Amino acid sequence: MLKVGVSNFRNAWENMDPETERVDEYGLGVRESLAEAVSAVISILGMQPCEGTDVVPSNSRSHTCLLSGVFIGNVKVLVRLSFGISAPKEVAMKLAVRSDDPEISDKIHEIVANG
């Protein structure tokens, strides 16, 4: 995965075929903080955070992170991560992926599921 940013994530997201979108939810277990969970997922995916969304305000209970990149074969990939943390520090994440190739969208989910 190459870290390649986009200047307007929403525009890029809406211009990608919604048929390539894959969405699922994951439990990330107990984490030190929401920021730590966000950082871990960014590291696993190796993608470029967009619009400063890699920074989580302190004491946040939820956060959305936007990522972009180019997969092998010059396939553009966009990721929208929605995080939430409960009182016992259990983190849940909703992962939405759009790409130029639906198989790559599936692969991103496999990476997270096995990460």
LINJOPE-V94808 format. One record per residue. RES is the residue in one small letter. OMEGA is omega in whole degrees, 0 to 359 (none if undefined). D_FIRST is the distance of its C-alpha to the first C-alpha in whole Angstrom. Layout:
res: [RES,RES]
omega: [OMEGA,OMEGA]
d_first: [D_FIRST,D_FIRST]
//
This chain:
res: [m,l,k,v,g,v,s,n,f,r,n,a,w,e,n,m,d,p,e,t,e,r,v,d,e,y,g,l,g,v,r,e,s,l,a,e,a,v,s,a,v,i,s,i,l,g,m,q,p,c,e,g,t,d,v,v,p,s,n,s,r,s,h,t,c,l,l,s,g,v,f,i,g,n,v,k,v,l,v,r,l,s,f,g,i,s,a,p,k,e,v,a,m,k,l,a,v,r,s,d,d,p,e,i,s,d,k,i,h,e,i,v,a,n,g]
omega: [174,176,179,182,171,184,180,186,183,179,180,180,184,177,176,182,179,178,180,184,174,182,174,180,183,170,182,178,181,179,179,181,175,180,179,179,179,180,181,181,176,180,181,184,179,182,183,174,182,171,177,185,175,179,181,177,182,180,176,176,178,182,174,180,181,182,174,179,177,181,178,182,179,180,178,181,174,182,174,180,176,183,172,180,181,182,178,177,173,182,174,181,171,182,175,182,169,178,177,184,182,178,178,176,178,181,178,177,178,179,181,182,181,185,none]
d_first: [0,4,7,9,12,15,18,20,18,21,21,18,18,21,21,18,20,21,22,18,18,18,20,21,22,22,24,22,26,27,26,27,26,24,22,21,20,18,17,16,14,12,11,11,8,6,7,10,13,15,19,20,19,18,21,23,27,29,31,29,29,27,23,21,17,15,12,10,6,6,5,6,10,9,9,10,9,12,13,16,17,21,22,26,28,31,34,34,30,29,25,24,21,21,17,17,14,14,13,14,14,16,15,11,13,14,12,10,14,14,12,14,17,17,15]
//
